Amino acid sequence: MRRRDLLTGAAGLATGSVAGCARSLSPAGSESAQPPVTVETLDAPGSQAGTARVPAPEAVTFVEFFATTCSVCAAQMPRLRRAYRAVGDSVRFLSVTSEPVGLTVEREAVVAWWADHGGAWPVAVDDGTTLARRYDATSVPKAVVVAPDGTVVWSHTGRVDADTIVDAVRDAAGDSS
């Protein structure tokens, strides 16, 4: 059953990637709070092997869903770096792939892609696509800002500029600077 769920989720992501990353914007508070999900983090630039909890209990969490086969995701990385540098440690910043790691893509390939594209914050694997399903990440890239209580306060599918990400994170944290 778990393998079927994984393949179904991966097929959905692949379809969304090929479809051209449909754009959408969700208003604040559009999804209710849900219990946290734990994902596996990889040993990569800016990231240590271990786990990450989404949402982080102590801070606003920014999650960017990506795929190593997505050219839009690769083009999004410089914008994510700018946003990451702007928000600092005030937010839990995390990029997550829901690709079937270990089946069609190896961990080493994700780590290499991460390094090649200048990743400098934690990167994780969504084994079983639990997190992707939670945040309706059927297309990539998909960005989500989650309050510590699990409430989605902002989401966007497709390209998004760094300033928009920073504004969404700061709004969620109640920081108007």
C-alpha positions as CSV (number, residue, x, y, z in Angstrom):
1,M,0.0,0.0,0.0
2,R,2.8,2.5,0.9
3,R,4.6,1.9,-2.4
4,R,1.3,2.5,-4.3
5,D,0.8,5.8,-2.4
6,L,4.3,6.8,-3.2
7,L,4.0,6.1,-6.9
8,T,0.6,7.8,-7.1
9,G,2.0,10.9,-5.5
10,A,5.1,10.9,-7.7
11,A,2.9,10.5,-10.8
12,G,0.9,13.5,-9.6
13,L,4.0,15.6,-9.1
14,A,5.4,14.5,-12.5
15,T,2.1,15.5,-14.2
16,G,2.1,18.8,-12.5
17,S,5.7,19.5,-13.5
18,V,5.0,18.7,-17.2
19,A,1.8,20.8,-17.1
20,G,3.9,23.9,-16.6
21,C,3.6,24.6,-12.9
22,A,0.1,26.1,-12.7
23,R,0.0,29.3,-10.6
24,S,-2.2,29.8,-7.7
25,L,-2.4,31.9,-4.5
26,S,-4.1,30.9,-1.4
27,P,-5.4,33.5,1.1
28,A,-4.3,33.5,4.8
29,G,-6.0,30.9,7.0
30,S,-7.3,28.9,4.0
31,E,-6.4,25.6,5.6
32,S,-7.0,24.6,9.2
33,A,-4.3,23.5,11.6
34,Q,-3.2,19.9,11.4
35,P,-0.7,17.8,13.3
36,P,3.0,18.0,12.3
37,V,4.7,15.7,9.7
38,T,8.3,14.6,10.1
39,V,10.5,14.4,7.0
40,E,14.0,13.1,6.5
41,T,16.6,15.7,5.9
42,L,19.7,15.0,3.8
43,D,23.4,15.7,4.4
44,A,23.9,18.4,1.8
45,P,25.1,22.0,1.7
46,G,23.3,23.9,4.5
47,S,21.5,20.7,5.6
48,Q,22.3,17.9,8.0
49,A,21.1,14.3,7.8
50,G,18.3,13.8,10.3
51,T,14.7,14.9,10.5
52,A,12.6,18.1,10.4
53,R,9.1,18.6,11.7
54,V,6.6,20.6,9.6
55,P,5.5,22.9,11.0
56,A,8.3,23.8,13.4
57,P,6.7,24.2,16.8
58,E,8.7,27.3,17.7
59,A,8.6,29.3,14.5
60,V,6.9,30.0,11.2
61,T,7.8,27.4,8.6
62,F,8.5,28.1,4.9
63,V,8.4,24.9,2.7
64,E,9.3,24.9,-1.0
65,F,8.4,21.7,-2.8
66,F,10.7,20.9,-5.8
67,A,11.8,18.2,-8.2
68,T,15.2,17.6,-9.6
69,T,13.7,17.3,-13.0
70,C,11.9,20.6,-12.9
71,S,13.6,23.5,-14.8
72,V,11.3,26.0,-13.1
73,C,12.5,24.7,-9.7
74,A,16.1,25.2,-10.7
75,A,15.4,28.7,-11.9
76,Q,13.6,29.4,-8.6
77,M,16.7,28.6,-6.5
78,P,18.4,32.1,-6.7
79,R,15.1,33.7,-5.5
80,L,14.9,31.2,-2.6
81,R,18.5,32.0,-1.6
82,R,17.6,35.7,-1.5
83,A,14.5,35.1,0.6
84,Y,16.4,32.7,2.9
85,R,19.1,35.3,3.5
86,A,16.5,38.0,4.2
87,V,14.5,36.1,6.8
88,G,17.4,34.5,8.6
89,D,16.8,32.2,11.6
90,S,13.5,33.8,12.4
91,V,11.8,31.1,10.2
92,R,12.2,27.4,9.6
93,F,13.2,27.3,5.9
94,L,13.0,23.9,4.2
95,S,13.0,22.6,0.7
96,V,11.4,19.2,0.1
97,T,11.3,16.8,-2.8
98,S,8.5,14.2,-3.1
99,E,10.2,12.4,-5.9
100,P,10.4,8.6,-5.3
101,V,13.9,8.8,-3.8
102,G,15.4,5.3,-3.8
103,L,13.1,4.2,-6.7
104,T,13.6,6.5,-9.7
105,V,16.1,9.1,-8.2
106,E,18.9,8.4,-5.7
107,R,19.6,10.4,-2.6
108,E,23.0,11.2,-4.1
109,A,21.3,12.8,-7.1
110,V,19.2,15.0,-4.9
111,V,22.3,16.1,-2.9
112,A,24.2,16.8,-6.2
113,W,21.3,18.8,-7.6
114,W,21.1,20.7,-4.3
115,A,24.8,21.6,-4.4
116,D,24.7,22.4,-8.2
117,H,21.9,24.9,-7.6
118,G,23.3,26.6,-4.5
119,G,21.0,25.2,-1.8
120,A,22.1,26.6,1.6
121,W,19.3,25.6,3.9
122,P,17.8,22.2,5.0
123,V,16.7,19.9,2.2
124,A,14.4,16.9,2.8
125,V,12.7,13.9,1.3
126,D,9.0,13.5,1.6
127,D,8.9,9.7,1.8
128,G,5.4,8.6,1.0
129,T,4.3,12.1,-0.1
130,T,2.6,12.7,3.2
131,L,3.7,16.4,3.3
132,A,3.0,17.0,-0.4
133,R,-0.5,15.7,0.1
134,R,-1.0,17.8,3.2
135,Y,-0.2,21.0,1.4
136,D,-1.7,20.0,-2.0
137,A,1.7,20.1,-3.7
138,T,0.6,18.5,-6.9
139,S,2.7,20.8,-9.1
140,V,6.2,22.1,-8.4
141,P,7.5,24.5,-7.4
142,K,5.0,25.0,-4.6
143,A,5.7,27.3,-1.7
144,V,3.8,27.2,1.6
145,V,4.1,29.3,4.8
146,V,2.8,27.5,7.9
147,A,2.2,29.0,11.3
148,P,3.6,27.1,14.3
149,D,0.0,25.7,15.0
150,G,-0.1,24.2,11.5
151,T,-2.3,26.7,9.9
152,V,-1.4,27.5,6.3
153,V,-1.1,31.3,6.0
154,W,0.1,31.6,2.5
155,S,0.8,29.3,-0.5
156,H,1.8,29.8,-4.1
157,T,2.4,27.4,-7.0
158,G,4.9,28.3,-9.7
159,R,7.5,31.1,-9.8
160,V,7.5,33.6,-7.1
161,D,9.9,36.5,-6.3
162,A,12.0,36.7,-3.2
163,D,10.2,39.8,-1.9
164,T,6.9,38.1,-2.0
165,I,8.2,35.1,0.0
166,V,9.8,37.4,2.6
167,D,6.6,39.5,2.9
168,A,4.5,36.3,3.4
169,V,6.9,35.0,6.0
170,R,7.1,38.3,7.9
171,D,3.3,38.7,7.8
172,A,2.9,35.2,9.2
173,A,5.4,36.0,12.0
174,G,3.8,39.3,12.8
175,D,6.9,41.2,11.7
176,S,6.2,44.3,9.8
177,S,9.8,45.4,9.2
